[in-house]
Amino acid sequence: MRARWPALLLVAALVAHAAIDKYPDKLAEMLWACHVMTLLMAVGVATRRGPLVAAGLIFHVAVGLPSYLIDVVATGFTAPTSVLVHVLPVAVGGLWVRRADLCWWAGPLSWAVFAALLPVSYLCTPRELNVNLAHAPWPPLADRVASPAAVWGSNLVMSVVTIALAAWLLVRVIPERTVHV
């Protein structure tokens, strides 16, 4: 039986990030897909639903961690809690997920949650925060992508590809049987 305590670690990291880096003016940034996927992972760990944890892990490997690293390189800045909320889910997922959890629908679920967050972010978050790039392109690419629709389309297409690649890679990397937390 896999331990449930990593769920508390994931939730504690999200709460710390919200309290230290986001509260009060940027709390809507907790709707970034990375944070929502981490919460999905915590629910999966707490309820022992491996495919939910796998969906979050796939997203973090495919989109979340690479996007975070690109942003850190481009801006030269990151908050300490940001490091925690982007690295911890990959570590927990890598230790907790078993190959059987990487079922056929974990990748599509990962993508569907991301796709659903675009209109939610557009309707529910301030334009200036640009959560999930729902309002405008990423600033370094703003001169190349004109409209939010083009951003949404390109992000959805790129995420399908990277999520499929991450799922394929994880199936090959995660052993059949390992010692898990």
C-alpha positions as CSV (number, residue, x, y, z in Angstrom):
1,M,0.0,0.0,0.0
2,R,1.4,3.4,-1.0
3,A,1.8,6.1,1.6
4,R,-0.6,9.0,1.7
5,W,1.7,11.5,3.5
6,P,3.2,12.8,0.2
7,A,-0.2,14.4,-0.4
8,L,0.3,16.6,2.6
9,L,3.7,17.6,1.3
10,L,2.2,18.7,-2.0
11,V,-0.7,20.6,-0.4
12,A,1.8,22.2,2.1
13,A,4.0,23.4,-0.8
14,L,1.0,24.9,-2.5
15,V,-0.2,26.7,0.6
16,A,3.3,28.0,1.3
17,H,3.6,29.3,-2.2
18,A,0.2,31.0,-2.1
19,A,0.8,32.5,1.3
20,I,4.4,33.6,0.7
21,D,4.6,34.5,-2.9
22,K,1.0,35.1,-4.1
23,Y,-1.1,36.6,-1.3
24,P,-2.9,39.0,-1.6
25,D,-2.4,40.5,-5.1
26,K,-1.5,37.4,-7.1
27,L,-3.6,34.7,-5.5
28,A,-5.3,34.1,-8.9
29,E,-2.0,32.8,-10.1
30,M,-2.8,29.6,-8.1
31,L,-4.9,28.7,-11.2
32,W,-1.7,28.2,-13.2
33,A,-2.0,24.6,-14.6
34,C,1.1,23.5,-12.7
35,H,-0.6,24.3,-9.3
36,V,-3.9,22.7,-10.4
37,M,-2.1,19.6,-11.5
38,T,-0.2,19.5,-8.2
39,L,-3.5,19.6,-6.4
40,L,-4.8,16.8,-8.7
41,M,-1.7,14.8,-7.7
42,A,-2.4,15.4,-4.0
43,V,-6.0,14.2,-4.4
44,G,-4.6,11.1,-6.3
45,V,-2.1,10.3,-3.6
46,A,-4.6,10.9,-0.7
47,T,-7.2,8.6,-2.4
48,R,-4.6,6.2,-3.8
49,R,-5.8,6.9,-7.4
50,G,-2.5,6.3,-9.2
51,P,-3.8,7.5,-12.7
52,L,-4.6,11.0,-11.2
53,V,-1.0,11.2,-9.8
54,A,0.3,10.0,-13.2
55,A,-1.7,12.7,-15.0
56,G,-0.2,15.4,-12.9
57,L,3.3,13.9,-13.2
58,I,2.9,13.7,-17.0
59,F,1.9,17.4,-17.1
60,H,4.8,18.5,-14.9
61,V,7.3,16.6,-17.0
62,A,5.8,17.7,-20.3
63,V,4.8,21.3,-19.7
64,G,5.1,22.5,-16.1
65,L,8.8,22.0,-15.3
66,P,10.1,22.9,-18.8
67,S,8.0,26.1,-19.0
68,Y,9.1,27.1,-15.5
69,L,12.7,26.6,-16.4
70,I,12.4,28.5,-19.6
71,D,10.7,31.4,-17.7
72,V,13.5,31.4,-15.0
73,V,16.2,31.6,-17.7
74,A,14.3,34.3,-19.7
75,T,13.5,36.5,-16.6
76,G,16.5,35.6,-14.4
77,F,14.2,35.4,-11.4
78,T,12.3,32.8,-9.4
79,A,10.8,32.7,-5.9
80,P,12.0,30.0,-3.6
81,T,8.5,28.6,-3.2
82,S,8.3,28.5,-7.0
83,V,11.2,26.1,-7.0
84,L,9.4,24.0,-4.4
85,V,6.1,23.8,-6.2
86,H,7.7,22.9,-9.6
87,V,10.3,20.3,-8.4
88,L,8.4,18.6,-5.5
89,P,5.5,17.2,-7.7
90,V,8.0,15.7,-10.1
91,A,9.9,14.1,-7.2
92,V,6.7,12.8,-5.5
93,G,5.2,11.6,-8.8
94,G,8.5,9.9,-9.8
95,L,8.6,8.0,-6.5
96,W,4.9,7.3,-6.1
97,V,3.7,6.4,-9.6
98,R,3.9,2.8,-10.8
99,R,3.9,1.9,-14.5
100,A,0.4,0.5,-14.2
101,D,-0.7,4.0,-13.1
102,L,0.3,5.3,-16.5
103,C,-2.9,4.0,-18.1
104,W,-4.0,5.1,-21.5
105,W,-6.2,8.0,-20.2
106,A,-3.6,9.6,-17.8
107,G,-2.1,11.7,-20.7
108,P,-5.4,12.7,-22.2
109,L,-6.7,13.7,-18.7
110,S,-3.6,15.8,-18.2
111,W,-4.2,17.6,-21.5
112,A,-8.0,18.0,-20.8
113,V,-7.4,19.6,-17.5
114,F,-4.9,22.1,-19.1
115,A,-7.4,22.8,-21.9
116,A,-10.2,23.4,-19.5
117,L,-8.1,25.8,-17.5
118,L,-7.7,28.2,-20.5
119,P,-11.3,29.5,-20.5
120,V,-11.4,29.4,-16.7
121,S,-8.3,31.5,-16.5
122,Y,-9.6,33.9,-19.1
123,L,-12.9,34.4,-17.3
124,C,-11.7,34.3,-13.7
125,T,-8.2,35.9,-13.5
126,P,-7.0,39.4,-14.0
127,R,-5.7,40.2,-17.5
128,E,-2.4,41.6,-16.1
129,L,-1.5,38.2,-14.4
130,N,-2.0,36.4,-17.8
131,V,-2.6,33.1,-16.0
132,N,-2.0,30.1,-18.3
133,L,-1.3,32.7,-21.1
134,A,-5.1,33.0,-21.4
135,H,-5.1,36.7,-22.1
136,A,-2.0,37.3,-24.2
137,P,1.2,35.7,-25.4
138,W,4.2,35.2,-23.2
139,P,6.0,38.6,-23.3
140,P,9.2,37.3,-25.0
141,L,7.0,36.0,-27.9
142,A,4.5,38.8,-28.0
143,D,5.8,40.2,-31.3
144,R,5.4,36.8,-33.0
145,V,2.0,35.7,-31.8
146,A,-0.8,38.2,-32.3
147,S,-3.9,37.0,-30.6
148,P,-5.0,35.0,-27.5
149,A,-6.7,32.5,-29.9
150,A,-3.3,31.9,-31.6
151,V,-1.7,31.5,-28.2
152,W,-4.4,29.0,-27.0
153,G,-4.1,27.1,-30.3
154,S,-0.4,26.8,-30.3
155,N,-0.2,25.9,-26.6
156,L,-2.9,23.2,-27.0
157,V,-1.1,21.7,-30.0
158,M,2.4,21.9,-28.4
159,S,1.0,20.4,-25.1
160,V,-0.6,17.5,-26.9
161,V,2.8,16.7,-28.4
162,T,4.9,17.2,-25.2
163,I,2.3,15.3,-23.1
164,A,2.3,12.3,-25.5
165,L,6.2,12.3,-25.4
166,A,6.3,12.6,-21.6
167,A,3.8,9.7,-21.2
168,W,5.8,7.6,-23.7
169,L,9.1,8.4,-21.8
170,L,7.6,7.7,-18.4
171,V,6.3,4.3,-19.4
172,R,9.9,3.4,-20.4
173,V,11.6,5.0,-17.4
174,I,9.3,3.9,-14.5
175,P,10.0,0.3,-13.6
176,E,7.3,-2.4,-13.3
177,R,8.0,-2.9,-9.6
178,T,10.0,-0.5,-7.4
179,V,10.1,0.6,-3.8
180,H,7.6,3.5,-3.5
181,V,6.7,5.9,-0.8
